[in-house]
Amino acid sequence: MTVSPLQTIAGFAALLRDHGMKVGVAEQQAFVRAALALPLQRCTQLDPAWRAIACRDARDWRRWPELFQSYWHPHRVQGSVKVSGQTRPSRDLRQVVQSLQDSLAQGQRPGVAGQGMDTALQDTPPDPSSSQEPGVARAQGGASQADALHDRSLSQWLPQDLAQLNQLAERIAQRLRERVTRRWRDHPQGRRLDLRRTLRGSLRTGGVPFKPAWRQPRRERPRLFILVDVSRSMETHAQLFLRIARAFVGVAQARVFVFHTRLAEVTPLLQRDSAAVQEKVNAVTAGFGGGTRIATSLADFHRVHARAQLQRSARVWVLSDGFDADPPQALADELRAVRRHGARITWFHPSAQPPASEALREARPLIDRFVRLNSLRDLAQAAEVLH
């Protein structure tokens, strides 16, 4: 089956993604626009043009030549390399550009501004010798020595996404602002006279209270604790949850913990504005990615990490799908212990319906609210009910 130029470019983008580069539909559309804009005799200039489009940081920039050569000019790469049992197919960048421009000359717009690039990702012909499902693009390129760990960072969102997240976090934090308590504190502009301090101070002036002491109600900000499940069942949602947690570290001074079979605090890491934050989180949570022990992690949380700060009006947000390897009753016991401190518990889940695990069925009465959280849209809806 003849492979179209769009499918060839989509395969190149898939190769870049397989090696950790953040290349989506928008970048592929930019690839096509660049190919259509350059004259055929200058198609060699697509290398630097596409490089500027696809590379997000210095590491991407350094490994680009190897990936570009391995896909478009495999004959220049030393050694015989096979991919998924197949020898690298030959590709001619000049022919791809010519095919695109011929299509444009015939009045066709191959995926430049419409759905073409979206469908091109799904129209790559399947490999007869492979068990891959039809419609899934494959990266037909060579191996690379580039390390993709840094690409699992929290900096992969678009600027408008980050701006929206910060606005939502600030709106929710406003609802968690300082609240009046029953306690009083000294304040020169208070509205309640502190009779004891006033009489004590009057001893310096012969019993005449020239300087009365005043008090006003004490205001306290609810402490916010965020517990993020990073087990294997939550791998696809951990990036979203950690990004959201990081936003609340900035606007609400939240303390963030990640848990799996054990608990670890990552607040200091999330306070840093670094593109390699996720690498540091991975280092702290080494060994995560398997089963889940929510009850054990909660016990460690309220007995050790938050013992001094977990008090009345505190908010505990658990971001998890609710599947627990501990005994079902253990989760209810630990949540009950958290409630005894006066904290309110909100459970965020990625599914359309609240989790129905046996552990959560036992603990459901102890949880104040279940909130779906699978996108920024869900967070915007949650902003109206969180307080």
C-alpha positions as a printed Julia matrix, in Angstrom:
387×3 Matrix{Float64}:
   0.0    0.0    0.0
   1.31   3.44  -0.95
   1.98   5.68   2.02
   0.77   9.25   1.64
   3.06  12.18   2.5
   0.86  13.06   5.46
   1.23   9.53   6.83
   4.99   9.74   6.36
   5.14  12.97   8.33
   2.84  11.48  10.96
   5.21   8.54  11.26
   8.09  10.95  11.82
   6.11  12.72  14.53
   5.36   9.35  16.14
   9.09   8.59  16.16
   9.76  11.89  17.9
   7.08  11.14  20.48
   8.48   7.67  21.08
  11.74   9.35  22.03
  10.07  11.74  24.42
   9.56  14.86  22.33
   6.28  16.73  22.69
   5.02  16.74  19.11
   1.27  16.87  18.65
  -1.2   17.69  15.9
  -0.34  21.41  15.99
   3.35  20.68  15.41
   2.54  18.27  12.58
   0.38  20.93  10.92
   3.32  23.32  11.24
   5.54  20.69   9.58
   3.15  20.55   6.62
   2.9   24.34   6.34
   6.68  24.63   6.32
   6.94  21.98   3.59
   4.38  23.81   1.47
   6.04  27.18   1.99
   9.54  26.17   0.88
  10.41  25.83  -2.81
  11.22  22.27  -3.83
  14.89  23.07  -4.5
  15.26  24.3   -0.91
  13.62  21.31   0.79
  16.88  20.59   2.63
  16.07  23.63   4.76
  13.17  21.71   6.32
  15.64  20.18   8.75
  16.3   23.46  10.66
  12.72  24.63  10.17
  11.17  21.51  11.67
  13.83  21.47  14.36
  12.73  24.92  15.51
   9.11  23.74  15.58
   9.61  20.47  17.49
  12.38  21.21  19.99
  11.26  22.49  23.37
  14.59  22.61  25.21
  18.33  22.08  24.83
  18.08  18.3   25.14
  15.55  18.09  22.3
  17.79  20.32  20.22
  20.85  18.11  20.77
  19.18  14.82  19.9
  17.23  16.13  16.89
  19.98  15.4   14.28
  20.14  11.72  15.26
  16.36  11.26  15.05
  16.04  13.2   11.8
  18.82  11.21  10.14
  17.53   7.86  11.37
  14.09   8.5    9.86
  14.72  10.43   6.65
  18.25   9.27   5.8
  18.68   5.8    7.36
  21.34   4.9    4.79
  23.63   7.5    6.36
  23.38   5.83   9.79
  26.09   3.28  10.38
  25.05  -0.28  11.08
  22.04  -2.32  10.11
  19.06  -1.5   12.23
  15.67  -3.14  12.21
  12.47  -1.87  13.76
   9.79  -4.29  14.97
  11.21  -7.05  12.76
  11.27  -4.84   9.67
  14.15  -3.18   7.89
  13.88   0.58   7.81
  11.84   1.71   4.82
  13.46   4.24   2.54
  12.0    7.74   2.57
  12.78  10.64   0.34
  12.07  14.01   1.91
  12.16  15.66  -1.51
   9.44  13.32  -2.79
   7.29  13.99   0.28
   7.53  17.74  -0.26
   6.82  17.37  -3.97
   3.75  15.25  -3.29
   2.42  17.81  -0.82
   2.96  20.67  -3.25
   1.42  18.71  -6.12
  -1.66  18.11  -3.97
  -1.83  21.82  -3.24
  -1.47  22.67  -6.93
  -4.43  20.4   -7.68
  -6.61  22.36  -5.28
  -6.38  20.0   -2.32
  -5.51  21.13   1.19
  -3.88  18.07   2.76
  -4.46  18.58   6.43
  -3.17  22.11   6.7
  -6.14  23.7    8.41
  -8.7   20.97   8.68
  -8.88  17.5   10.08
  -6.23  16.07   7.81
  -3.46  15.77  10.36
  -5.84  14.37  12.97
  -6.94  11.65  10.62
  -3.44  11.1    9.26
  -2.44   9.86  12.68
  -5.13   7.22  12.4
  -4.7    6.31   8.75
  -1.22   4.82   8.8
  -1.47   1.42   7.1
  -1.08  -1.47   9.52
   1.92  -3.72   9.45
   0.86  -7.19   8.28
   3.53  -8.84  10.42
   2.5   -6.94  13.5
  -0.3   -7.45  15.98
  -0.85  -3.72  16.19
  -4.42  -2.59  15.77
  -5.31  -0.79  12.53
  -5.41   2.99  12.69
  -2.53   3.37  15.13
   0.5    5.19  13.86
   3.87   3.5   14.24
   7.26   5.06  14.56
   9.45   3.58  11.86
  12.83   4.86  12.98
  16.02   3.75  14.62
  16.99   3.45  18.23
  18.29   6.46  20.1
  20.54   6.89  23.09
  18.66  10.0   24.19
  17.25   9.94  27.72
  13.56  10.86  27.79
  13.17  11.07  31.55
  13.18  14.85  31.55
  10.21  14.89  29.2
   7.97  13.59  31.93
   8.17  17.06  33.47
   5.29  19.26  34.53
   6.17  21.92  31.97
   4.51  20.31  28.96
   1.24  22.25  29.22
   0.48  25.13  26.93
   0.73  28.64  28.45
  -3.03  29.16  28.23
  -3.59  25.91  30.14
  -1.26  27.03  32.92
  -2.93  30.43  33.09
  -6.36  28.82  33.38
  -5.13  26.44  36.07
  -3.64  29.27  38.13
  -6.89  31.23  37.88
  -8.92  28.23  39.04
  -6.52  27.53  41.9
  -6.7   31.16  43.0
 -10.51  31.09  42.88
 -10.64  27.96  45.02
  -8.02  29.35  47.39
 -10.2   32.45  47.87
 -12.88  30.18  49.27
 -10.34  28.78  51.71
  -9.2   32.18  52.98
  -8.78  32.98  56.65
 -11.92  32.48  58.69
 -13.01  33.9   62.01
 -12.59  31.52  64.95
 -13.84  31.63  68.52
 -10.42  32.64  69.76
  -9.32  36.23  70.27
  -5.99  37.97  69.77
  -4.51  41.28  70.86
  -4.97  44.08  68.36
  -4.72  47.87  68.86
  -7.81  48.42  66.7
  -9.88  45.58  68.15
 -13.49  46.03  69.15
 -13.43  44.12  72.45
 -11.82  45.5   75.6
  -9.26  43.22  77.27
 -10.07  44.12  80.85
  -7.27  42.08  82.45
  -4.49  43.57  80.32
  -5.98  47.05  80.69
  -5.94  46.88  84.52
  -2.43  45.42  84.51
  -1.19  48.23  82.29
  -2.88  50.87  84.48
  -0.57  50.0   87.39
   2.17  52.0   85.64
  -0.02  55.11  85.66
  -1.37  54.95  89.22
  -4.44  52.91  88.34
  -5.64  55.22  85.56
  -6.19  53.23  82.31
  -4.67  55.65  79.84
  -3.93  52.87  77.35
  -6.78  50.36  77.16
  -5.99  46.99  75.57
  -8.22  45.71  72.8
  -8.83  42.35  71.2
 -10.33  41.08  67.97
 -11.36  37.61  66.72
  -8.53  35.42  65.52
  -8.53  34.48  61.85
  -7.01  31.23  60.73
  -6.37  29.9   57.25
  -7.48  26.27  56.79
  -4.46  24.05  56.21
  -4.66  22.21  52.92
  -3.16  18.74  52.47
  -3.17  17.05  49.06
  -2.48  13.31  48.76
  -1.86  12.14  45.18
  -2.1    8.48  44.19
   0.81   7.64  41.85
   0.22   3.9   41.64
   0.13   2.01  38.35
  -3.61   2.39  37.95
  -3.2    6.18  38.18
  -0.23   6.59  35.83
  -2.26   8.32  33.14
  -3.68  10.85  35.62
  -0.66  11.52  37.85
   0.65  14.33  35.63
  -2.65  16.23  35.83
  -2.97  15.71  39.57
   0.6   16.77  40.3
   0.26  19.88  38.17
  -2.94  20.83  40.0
  -1.31  20.13  43.36
   1.64  22.29  42.39
  -0.7   25.21  41.66
  -2.17  24.99  45.16
   1.28  24.92  46.7
   1.75  28.39  45.27
  -1.61  29.99  46.1
  -2.71  28.15  49.26
   0.58  26.93  50.8
  -0.69  23.37  50.48
   1.42  20.41  51.54
   1.54  17.72  48.87
   2.2   14.02  49.38
   2.42  11.21  46.86
   1.63   7.66  47.84
   1.74   4.18  46.46
   2.8    1.45  48.84
   4.33   4.19  51.01
   3.97   7.93  51.48
   6.44  10.69  50.59
   6.14  14.46  50.8
   7.06  16.37  47.63
   6.1   19.91  48.7
   9.69  21.27  48.58
  10.1   19.94  45.04
   6.86  21.46  43.8
   7.8   24.85  45.24
  10.6   25.16  42.71
   9.95  26.53  39.26
  12.02  23.98  37.39
  11.48  22.1   34.16
  12.92  18.97  35.82
  10.5   18.86  38.75
   9.09  15.48  37.75
  12.56  13.94  37.68
  13.05  14.97  41.29
   9.62  13.62  42.23
  10.55  10.34  40.56
  13.74  10.17  42.57
  11.86  10.64  45.85
   9.19   8.12  44.94
  11.54   5.43  43.62
   9.75   2.11  43.51
   6.32   3.63  42.93
   4.17   2.42  40.06
   2.91  -0.89  41.42
   0.14  -1.63  43.92
  -1.63   0.76  46.26
  -1.87   0.86  50.05
  -4.09   3.83  50.74
  -4.86   2.99  54.37
  -1.2    2.49  55.24
  -0.3    5.78  53.57
  -3.07   7.64  55.39
  -1.87   6.24  58.7
   1.64   7.52  57.99
   0.16  10.87  56.97
  -1.82  11.67  60.11
   0.48   9.97  62.62
   3.83  11.28  61.38
   3.83  13.93  58.67
   0.82  16.07  59.61
   0.41  15.24  63.25
   1.06  18.8   64.49
  -0.85  20.64  61.74
  -3.85  18.41  61.18
  -6.41  20.25  63.25
  -9.88  21.75  63.12
 -10.83  23.29  59.77
  -8.01  21.49  57.91
  -8.79  20.22  54.41
  -7.53  16.86  53.18
  -7.83  16.18  49.45
  -7.22  12.64  48.28
  -6.68  12.2   44.54
  -7.1    8.51  43.8
  -9.24   5.89  42.08
  -9.87   4.23  45.45
  -8.4    0.78  44.76
  -6.63  -0.31  47.93
  -4.6   -3.43  48.69
  -5.06  -2.99  52.44
  -8.02  -4.63  54.21
 -11.26  -2.78  53.35
 -11.99  -1.78  56.94
  -8.5   -0.28  57.36
  -9.25   2.66  55.06
 -12.39   3.53  57.04
 -10.41   3.37  60.3
  -7.72   5.72  59.04
 -10.2    8.19  57.57
 -12.06   8.16  60.87
  -8.79   9.02  62.63
  -8.29  11.96  60.25
 -11.82  13.16  60.96
 -11.16  13.05  64.69
  -8.62  15.83  64.16
 -11.43  17.98  62.78
 -10.35  17.78  59.14
 -12.75  17.68  56.22
 -12.05  15.11  53.5
 -12.67  15.53  49.77
 -12.01  12.61  47.42
 -11.09  13.43  43.81
 -11.42  10.63  41.28
 -10.76  10.45  37.49
 -13.76   8.28  36.6
 -17.22   9.45  35.6
 -18.76   7.91  38.71
 -17.41   7.86  42.29
 -15.14   4.87  42.96
 -17.01   1.73  43.95
 -14.16  -0.25  45.5
 -14.93  -2.29  48.6
 -12.66  -0.1   50.72
 -14.49   3.07  49.73
 -17.9    1.52  50.26
 -16.91   1.07  53.9
 -15.48   4.61  54.14
 -18.05   6.55  52.12
 -19.85   8.11  55.16
 -16.53   9.59  56.33
 -15.88  11.5   53.09
 -17.5   14.92  52.78
 -17.57  15.07  49.01
 -16.6   13.1   45.9
 -15.42  15.25  42.98
 -14.59  14.1   39.46
 -11.23  15.42  38.28
 -10.09  14.39  34.83
  -9.48  17.76  33.18
  -9.34  21.48  33.83
 -13.03  21.6   32.95
 -13.75  19.34  35.91
 -11.65  21.56  38.16
 -13.63  24.61  37.01
 -16.86  22.87  37.97
 -15.36  21.8   41.3
 -14.42  25.4   42.07
 -18.09  26.16  42.66
 -18.52  23.55  45.39
 -15.14  23.44  47.16
 -14.89  25.52  50.3
